[in-house]
Amino acid sequence: MDKSPAPSSYQPGRSRMLGRASKLAGFSLLEVLISIIILSFGLLGMVGLQAAALQANRDARLQSTAGEFARELAEMMRGNKDIGLLATGNPYMGSFASPLVPGTAAYCLNAANASTGCATTTATANAEMTEWLTRVDRELPGARVVVCTDSAPFDSQGIPRWACDNVANATTVIKIGWTRNSTNRSNTNTAPLDFATTPGMVLPVTPGNSV
């Protein structure tokens, strides 16, 4: 009778291979976890850049819109120069804060009044300002508008200012501001908002060509 011992299930070589494989598998899992963490930090940075890009795009759009409005008002004043050049009683001039309301509202330029139109140049100016201020208030958040004669629209540091010196024969200036996001990220709630503390657009109204 063969009395040789029964074959044992213990295989030293295979056990060592399984142990090495399990160590390698655990090491690979650790690498994956580290990679995920690094990727997460990168994604957070991309989110921050995206938010900054969106804000910059919004600021650029509002700046461009304000520039278009300022140029439009300047052309209206040139087109109605009998009123646009007046030092007093000029409907184009004044300080307007949101909600923007003209000194004297007029609607003679509406389509409903196309057959009659505006009776005087003053009425034309009032109607133009009524329509223009309405659009500015709709397009620019928290808009503020100042139209005045000012020989120094910027302070000593080159920062636009709302105040006007109203010096005789000074250049007529259109100043437009709106609510913007501040660059101070430490503020919360509405604190980061700049509620038109300074004009965002300053445009001098230069004389047009003589007709």
Sequence and secondary structure as in RCSB ss.txt:
>XXXX:A:sequence
MDKSPAPSSYQPGRSRMLGRASKLAGFSLLEVLISIIILSFGLLGMVGLQAAALQANRDARLQSTAGEFARELAE
MMRGNKDIGLLATGNPYMGSFASPLVPGTAAYCLNAANASTGCATTTATANAEMTEWLTRVDRELPGARVVVCTD
SAPFDSQGIPRWACDNVANATTVIKIGWTRNSTNRSNTNTAPLDFATTPGMVLPVTPGNSV
>XXXX:A:secstr
        S  HHHHHHHHHHHHHHHHHHHHHHHHHHHHHHHHHHHHHHHHHHHHHHHHHHHHHHHHHHHHHHHH
HHHHTHHHHT SSS TT EEEESS   SS   TTSGGGTTT  SSHHHHHHHHHHHHHHHHHHHSTT EEEEEE 
S  B TTS B S     TT  EEEEEE EEE S TT  TTTTEEESSS SEEEEE      
